[in-house]
Amino acid sequence: MTMEDLIKRLEPRYEFLKLVQINDDVYNEETANLVSVMSDINTVPPTEMGKALHAIIESMNRSLGDRAGHFFIKEIRNTLNDEYLSIMKTMGVDLGMMQLESEIIRLEREIAERKK
């Protein structure tokens, strides 16, 4: 449900996200049909797709909080094979860099809190 809400919020900025449908049937044991993507998505330029992926991952990371968000990006990196990670990098999505940026932001917040 969180991902579905997130995609709906990003649709005004990335109109092609309307081509992605998340079937939030939590009682369905089949995981293969949870996400449907219409074939028109193939007309979206890779750079635009990369911007949307980056926004989705970044927003999800923020919504999960500092600790869980760190593991969210890490799990994505560990789950995807090198080919997918390489394709994502060509689209402008570097999960390693996103994880590092997230960690820096978290450390900056901790330092600011300690100074108070």
N, C-alpha and C positions, 0 to 999 in steps of 0.2 A: 504494500500500500504506500509506503514511503517513496519508493521509486516511481510509482504511478503518479503520485502527487507532484513529485519533483519534475517529472517530464511535462506534466500539464502546466506547471509554472514557467518552464523554459520555452514552451511552444510559441509564445508571442515573439521571442527573440530568434528562435530556430524553428520556423514554420514546418520544416520537413519532419519534425518530431511527431507530427500528427500521423505519420506513416507507421509509427511504432505503437503497438497495442500490447498492454500488459494484462494478462488474464489472471487476476488475483484470486483464483480459486484455491484458497489455502487448504481445502479438504481434498483436493485432487492430488493423488500420489504420482501422477505423470508429470515430470518436470520438463519434458521435451516440448510441451505446447504452452508454456507459461508466457512466452514472448512471441508475438507475431509481427513480422516486418513486411510491409508491402514492397513489391519489386521496384516501384518508383524511387525508392531510396537510392538505387544505383545511379540516379542522375545527379545526386548531390555531390558537389565538388569535395574532394578529400579534405581540403583545408577547413571547409565549413563543418564537415562531419567531425573533424578533430576539435574544433572550437566547442562544439556541442558536447562531445565526450569529455573534454576537459571541464566544462561547466558542470556536467552531471557528476563527475567524480569529485570535484572540488566541493560542490554543494552537499553531496552525500557525506563527504568527509566532515564538513562543518556540522551537519545535523547529528552525526554520531558522537561528536565531542572529541576532545583531545586524545584520550586513550584509545577508544574504539576506532576512531578515524585513522589513527596511525596503522592499526592492524588491518583496516579495510583496504588501504592502498597496498600494503604488504601482501595481503591475501590475493589481490588481483594480480600482482606481479608474480606471485608463486604459482598461481593457477594457470595463467596464460603461457603458451609455449613461446619460444624465441621468435618465431615467425610473426605471431600476432603482436608481440611487443615491438618488433622492428617496424611493422606496418603502422602501428600507432605512433611511433616516433616520426615516421615520414608525414603523418597527419598533424604533427605538432604536439603530440601527447607523450611526454616522457614521465613515466610513473616514478622512476627513481628520483627525478628532479622534484616532482610533486611531493613525494614523501619527504625529501630533504627540506623543502619549503615549509611543509606542514610542521616538521620538527622544529625548525627555526622559529616559527611563529609561536609555537607552544613554549619554547624556552624563553622567548622575549616576554611572554605573559608572566611566566614564573618569576623572572628577574624583576619585572615591574611590581609584582605582588610583594616580593621580598623587600623592595625599597620602601614600601608604604609603612 
